[in-house]
Amino acid sequence: MNGLLLPTIITSIRSLKDGSVSVTLETQELTPSKAGELFSFRGKVTMTYLSPKDIITQKELDQVDTIDGETKTKSQSQRIRAVLYLLHQQEPEGFKEFADYYNSKTEKIIEHLKSKLP
């Protein structure tokens, strides 16, 4: 196992505007070396295995180690939606609901791309 196994307590869970979830974990006091290992993960995509059990089996650890950690945080379509959401927040252009704004803007993009087809 190349990761870091720590006992944690979930102290906060909240949903974000883009549909993702923020989870706050707290650890017990860490040794300087464990704290250093934890800080080395800052800003990196990591895999998290949550278990209410006191003991994690070797089989479970092996499963975690086989997960491909090369996932992007957002797909291209999610990024477009997020940018359109921010634009709607700044200038709603008469649309009260974001869904209506999103449909209008994406339809314009689709029609523009279709006009480029032979």
N, C-alpha and C positions, 0 to 999 in steps of 0.2 A: 504494500500500500504506500503510495507516494503522497497521500493527503494528510490531513490533520484531524484527528478524532478528539472531539471535546464534548463534555457534558454541557448542555445549554438549557436555558429557560426561555420560552417565547414570551416576551413581555408586551409585544404590540403587533397587531395585524391590522392593516388598513388597505382599502382598495384605492387605486389611483385613477385619475381621469381617463387615462388611455386603456384602462381595463386590466392593467397589471396589478400586482399585489406587493405591498411593502411589508416585510416581516422583520421585526427587531428581535435579535437574540442577545442574551446576556450570558456570560460565562462566570464561573467562579474565578477567584484570583488565579492568574497564570504565572508560571515561572517566566523569567526573562527569555529563555530559549523558546518556549511555547508562544509567548507573545510575539516574538520576532517572526516565528513561522506564520502566525496569523496575519501579521502586518504585511508579509510578503504576498499575500493573496489580494491585497487592496487593489481595486480597479480591474481585477481579472474575472473572467467568467469562471465560476466554480460550480460544482455539483454538490447538492445538499441532500442528505438522507436524514429524514426525521423519523424517530421512533420513540414511542412512549416507554419502551422497555428499558430496564437497567443494563441489559447486556445485548450487544450486537454480535451475532454469530459471524464466523469466518466466511460462511456462504454469502451472507448479506454484504460484507465488506468486499468480497470478490465481485459481486454484482455491481456495486458502486464503481469499482475500478474499471469495469468494462464499458461504462457509459462514455460515449463520445462527447468530450467537453468542448468541441469546436462549434458551438451553436452561436448564432448571431443574436443580439439582444432583440432586434426588430427586423422583420422582413421588409422588403422594399415597399410593399403595399401598406404595411403598418406605418412606415415612415411617411408616406404620402398622406395617409389619413391624419396622422398627428400634425403635420404641417398645415393641412387644410383646417383642422380644428383650431390651431392657433390663429390662422388668418380670419376665421369666423369670429373668434373672440375679439380680434382687433377691429374688424369691419364686417358686420353681419350682412351687409348689402340687402337689407330688408327681410332676411330670413330669420324667423324667431327660433326655429329648431335647427340644430346642426345637421340632422339627417337630411332635411330638405336642401340645405346649403351644399352638403356633400354630394347628393345626387345631382344637383344642378352643375356643380363644378366638374365632377367626373364625367358627366354626359358630354360636356363641352370638350374635355380632353379626348374622349372616345371619338367624337365626331371629327375633331381635328386630325386624329391619327387615321381614321377611315378615309378622310379626303386625300391622304397621301398614297392610298392603295391604287393600283392600276384599274 
